[in-house]
Amino acid sequence: MYKLVVIFLLFFFAVHNSTAQTRLPGLFGDNMVLQQQQLVSIWGMDNPGTKILVKGSWGKTASATTDAKGYWKVKVQTPVAGGPYSIQVKGSKEVNLRNVLIGEVWFCSGQSNMEMPVKGYANQPVIGSNETILNSDNDKIRFLQTPRSVSLTPLYDVKGEWKAASPATTGNFSATAYYFAKKIQAVLGVPVGIIQSAWGASAIESWMDAQTLSPFNKAIPDTLPKTEPQKLPTLMYNSMLHPYIGYTIKGVLWYQGESNRENAHEYRSLFASLITSWRKQWQQGDFPFYFAQIAPFEPGKWNAAFLREAQLKTMQTVSNTGMAVTMDIGEQNVIHPSQKEAVGIRLAYWALVKDYDVKGIAFSGPIYQKMEIKPEGKVWLTFNHCDQGLTSFGKPLADFEIAGEDKVFYPAEAKIVNDKNGIIVVSSSAVKNPVSVRYAFKSWAAGSLFNTQGLPVSSFRTDTW
């Protein structure tokens, strides 16, 4: 099968090059959004040795000559956010791209919780979707949705069509990505472009290339499976990520992890490797990479808290990353939380503060910092990102556990004793000499601890047992 694919591709390019005309990949089209104030990459194919001239109606041009295989690539300087503009590409023929906006571009990927549309799934709603869709008419928010596909080899083209937000289109956009785009567009007042490339039940390994996966000893398929190809290494990287590499972006949003609960022990290494490899291949430095922590969910034999911990540790160790915690919006028996607006907005907080210099708002929930064991078996826990204090919104703190040297955990009482400095005291009459505390460290828990700005604390543990 692999040989047949290679033969087909060679035949395709041979035929294409013999009759080639100026052609751009599908991601470059009418209504697209380009990243503002950058040397943005534009590329395509034509006859070998053909001179290509690219001209933006904002007054900037760039030129190149196709190589021996007919490929060409240029970089064009973009202005401050605005538009609409047009782009003229002259080669063997002339191609014109119309209604192009300049603004902020984010690549949004992952599995079903990223793919989940504003209109929801069957019998799984997105809260407020009908009103959201009704009021979504906004030409400054545009989406490019990637069709599901897999490939044994890296592809260079992708089908898709840029569409502006409107009641006729918004229902099909990723809900998480849409609410993110809506928030930053409203605050910044500039166009926002979202490239959506996600597939339900996909494993992180499928979004990684073979070279990056080589240290993990993953079996790379040599034939395309008939069922669940999105779970296998490299297949979605090849078809749904590789075509976009080089398209100038501001950053990445990621919502994935549920499919990797069974190998949570290696997810932290896989996730860090994915982030590092994407950044290296994009050649845009350490661009922001923000992700949603998977929400609490009961069914399944794997303790999802270990996967959430891997995500937390990734945020703490990989540069320029941020995590939207979802401990308070999970649904015990539904893996797709309905409060997608909260997820999108929490991701937007990270971008607005870290990348767009918005002042005066919180962007992260409190993060556990240290533990101190005090007399009478009391444990003091200290948190950061709670400059206005900690709160449980008047409800008892729940899902705290404490253990001694025997490593047996018992339910514990937890109280906020110094909300200004972010301190909680945890104790249990069953544990006289505590050595470890855990909070919500199980698949299902309803988050009960927040900063005053309403952002929740991630599940955590002070041990490594």
N, C-alpha and C positions, 0 to 999 in steps of 0.2 A: 504493500500500500504506500509506504514512504517513497519508494522508487517511482511509483506512478505519479505521486504528487510532484516530485522534483522534475520529472519529464514534462508534466503538464505546464509547470511554471516556466521551464526553459523554452518550451514551444510557444507559450503565451508571449513572453518577452521578445522572442525572435520575430513572431508575427507582428507584434505591436511596434517594434522598432523599425520594421520594414515599411510600415505605413503610418508612422507616428506623427501626431500633431501635438501642439502644446496642450498638456493635460495636467491638472492639479488633483491631488487627493481629495476625497469627498469632504474632509473637514474644512477645506477652504471653499467657501461658497457665499452666495447672497445671504445677507442678514447676520453674518458672523460678527464676533467681537474679538478685537485684538487688544493685547495688554498695552496700557498707556505708557508713554515716555520710556520706551525700550527699543532696542534693536531687535525687532521680532523676525522670526524665521518664516520664510515662505518657500515652498519647494514644489517640484513636480517632475515631469518627463517631457521629452521632445526628441527629435532626431539627434543623433550624436553630432557634436560640433556646432550646434545651433546657438546663436547668441540670444539671450533672454533679457528683456528689459521689463522691470516691474516699476510701476509708477502709482503712487498714492495721490489722490486728489488734494491731500493736505500739503503737497509740494515736495515730497521726498521721493527719490528714485534709487534703484539699485539694479545692477546687471550681473550676469554670469554667462558662462558658456557651458553647454551640456557636456558631460564626460563621455567616455567611449560607450557606456551603456545607455546613454540618453538621460541621465539624471542631472538635475540642476537644483541649486539652493542659493537663496540670497537672504540678506538681512536688511530690513528697512526700518528706519527710525520713525517711531510713532509720536504724535503730539500729546498734549494733555487730553484728558477725557473729553469726548464730544462726538460729533457726527450728526447725521449720516454722511459717510464718505463713499467713494468708489475706488476700486483698484483695477488698473489696466495691466495685463500681462501680454507682452508681445513676443512671439517666437515664430514658429512655422505658421501659426495663426494667432489671432487676437482673442483673448479671454477677458471678459469684464465682470468684476464682482461688484454688486450694487448693495446699497443700504448697509454699509459696514459701519459699525460703531467702534469707538475706542474707549476702553474702560478697564475694568478689573476682571480677570479670567481665572477661574478656579476649576481644577480637575477633581471630580467626585466619583469615588469608586468604592467597591465592597460587595457585600452580598445582599440578601433580601431586605434588610432594614434600610439600606441605602436605595435599593431599587424600588421600594414600596412607594407607589405614586400618591399624589395628593388626594385622589379620589378613593384611596384605600384598596385593600384586597377584598375578595368575596367573603362576606361575614366577618371582616376584620377592618373596622373603620379607622380613619384618621379624624380625630376630634376637630370639629370646626371646618371640615373640608368643603362643605357646600358653600358656606359664606366666603371662605377663602377663594374658591374658584370664581364665584360671582363677582368679587371685587379685585380680580387679578389682572385686569387690563393694564399693561405697562410695557410699552415698547422698549424700555431701557433694561428689561430683564429678558435674556435670551438663553435658550437651552439647545444643546446638540446632544441627542440621545443616540447611544451606540447600540445597534441591534446585537442580539445574542449570537455569538459564533465562536468556534474553536478552530485551531489550526496546529498542525505538527511543526510548522516552521514559522518564523516571524514574518508577518505581512507588512506591507507598506501603504496600504490603502484601506479605507473603511467607508462604509455607507453611512449616510446620515444627512440630516437637513436642519439647519439652524432655524429655530422658531421663537417668536416673541411670545411673552406671557399674555394670555387672554383667556376668557372663559372657555373658548373652544380648544385650547391647548394645555392649559395649566394642570388639568386633572391627571394628565399622563406623565407629568414631570415628577422626579424624585421629590417626595415631601420634605425630607431633611434638607436636601440641597436647595429647594425652592424657598423654604423659610429662612435659610441662611442668606440667600441672594436677596430676598425681600428686605431683610433687616439691614444689610450693609448698603443696599441701594438707597434705602430711605435715609439712612444716616449720612452717607457720603454724597448723595445726589449725583452719582455718575452711573453710566451703564455697567451692568454686570453680566458676564457671560459664564455659563456653566456647561462644562463638558461632562456628561453623565455616562459612566461606563461601569455597570454593575450587573451582577447575576446572582439570583437567590441560591443559597446553599453552596456557594463557591468557597473553596478552601484557600487559605493564604498562599499555599504552594502553587496554585494555578495562576496566580498573578506575578510569579517570579520567573526569571529566565534561567536557563539550564546552568549557566556558569555560576550564578549566585547560589543556586541550590546544590551545587556539587559537594560542598562540605557536609551537607545534611544527608547524603546517601539516599536521595529520593529516586525512585524508579521513574525515568522519563518515558512516557508511552511512545511506541513507534507505530501504533495504529490508533485511529479514532474510535473510541468506544461508542456504543449505541445509546447507553444510558449514563447519566450523571458525569458527563465529561468535565463539568466545571469543578469537580473535586480533584482532578488529576493535575500533577505538576506541569507547568509551562503553557498549557493549552489556551488559557485565556490571556496570558501575557502576550502570546504570539499574535492573537487576533484582535483583542480588545484594548490592549495597552500599547504595544509596539508601534502601531501606526501614528500615535499621538506624540511619541517622544521627540522633543525638539520644538513642539508648538509652545510658544512663549506663554507662560502662566504666572500667576501670582503665587499660587500654592496648591496644596492638595487637601481634600477632605476625605476621610476614610471611615467606613462603618462596617466592620466585619469582625468575626471571631467566633460566632456561634458554631460554625462548622469545624472549629479546631479545639473544642472543649476536651476531646479525648487525648490530644497531645499538647495540653496547656503547658507542660513542663518545658517544651522546646519553643513555644510560641514567642517568648520574649526574644530569643535569638533570631528566629525567623522574621519577626516583625522589624527588628533593628536592621537586619540584612536587607529586607525589602525597601525600607526607607532610604538606606544608604545607597543601594543600587539604583533606585529611581533617580535620586539626586545626581549621582554620577553620570547616568545616561542622559539626563536632561541637560546637563552642563549649565545649570543656572545657580550653582552654589547650594548652600543649605536652605532651600526655600522652605517656608512654613509648611508643616505637616500636622494637621489637627484631626483628631479622631474621636468618635463616640465610644465610650465604654459600653460593653454589652450589658443590657439591663437584667435584673434578677428574673429568673424563670424557673419553675419547679421541675417539670418532667425531664427525665433522662438520668442515667446512672452516674454521670460525671459531675463533680462539684465545680460549677462554673466560676466559683470564687477564685480558683487558681488561674483561670484565664483572665479574669478582671485584674488580678494581681500582676500578671505578666504585662498587661496594658499599662497599669500604673507605673511599674518599674521602667517601662519603655519611656514614658513621659519624663521620668526623673533622670534618665541616663542618656537619652539621645537629644542632641541639640535642636533647638527651635521646633519643638513639638508641644502639643497641648491636648488635653483630654476633657471632653464634656462628660461629666459623671451623670449617670441615669438611675441611681439607686432608688429614687423616689417615684419613678414613673414606670417601673416594670409591672407586668401583669402575670399573675401566678401561673396561669395555664395557657397563655398566649405569648408566643415568641416574638411577635411584632407589636411593640407598644404603640398605643394609639395617640400618644402625646408627642407627635413628631415636631410640632411647632417649638416645644421646649428644647428639643435636641438641636434643631437648626439655630435657634437663638443663642443657645449656650456655645455652640461652635462660633457663631458670629461675634460673641463677646471676646473670644481669644483673638480673632483677626482684628477687630476694631481697636483693641488696646495695643496688641503687639505689632501690628503691621500698619495701622492707620492713625496711631498716636491719639486715640480718644482718651480723654482724662476723666477721672471721677467715678468710674464704675468698676465693679469686681468682675474678674474674668475666670477665676478658678474657685472651686469649692475648697474648704479647708483640707489640708493634707497633713496626715500624722507625721510628727517630727521626732519625738523622743518619749521615753518612758522612765519614770522614777518610782522606785518602790519605797514607800514611806512606812512609818511604824503602824502597828495594828493591822497589817495586811492590806493596806490601801495602796493603790497604784495611781500615780498622776500621769496623765497623758497630755502632751502639748502639741498644738497644731499651729500651722501658719495659714495665710490667706483668710484671716478672720479679724481684720483690724477693727471692725465694728462689733466684734464679739460673736459668740456661738449661740445657737438657739435650737430648740426642738419645737418651736411654735406652740408652746403650752402643753405638749403631750409628753408622756414619760419616754425617756430614752429606752430603746429596745435593742435586742440582738447583740448585747455585749456578753462575752464569756471570759472566764478567767481560769487559769490552770497553775498548778504547782509543778514541782520537779517530776511528779509521776505522769505529767502530760495529759491528765484527764481534765477536760473542760467542764465547768459548771456555769449555769446562768448567773450573771452578775448584775449588781445594781450600779448604775452610772448616773452621775450628777454633774451638771455644769457648775463649777465653783468659782471660776474666774473667767467670765465670758469675754472680758476685754482683752486678756492675754491668751485666750484659747486654751484653757485647762479644764480637763474633766477628771473626776475621781471615780475609780472603779474598784469594787470590792465584792466579796462573797463570804458569808459565814462558813461555807464549805471549804474554803481555801485559806489557810492561815498564813502560808508563806508563798505568795504568788510569784511566778516568774514570767508569765506570758498573758497577754490580753488579745482577744480577737473581737472584731466588730463586723457583724453581718457576713461572716465568712462561710457562706453556704450558698447553694444555688438560688434559693428564694429568700428574700428578706425585704421588708418595706422600710426604706431608709428613714431614719428618725433624727439625724443630726445634720445641721446646716450652718452656714454663716448667716449673719443677719440679712444679707442681700438675697438669701433664698437659694444659694447654690449648695448642693449636698456633698457630704463626705463620702469618699469611696470606701468600699469594704477594705479591711486591712487586717494584718496580724503582726505582732511584735516578735514572733518566733519564726523559725525556718524548718519546723518539724515536718 
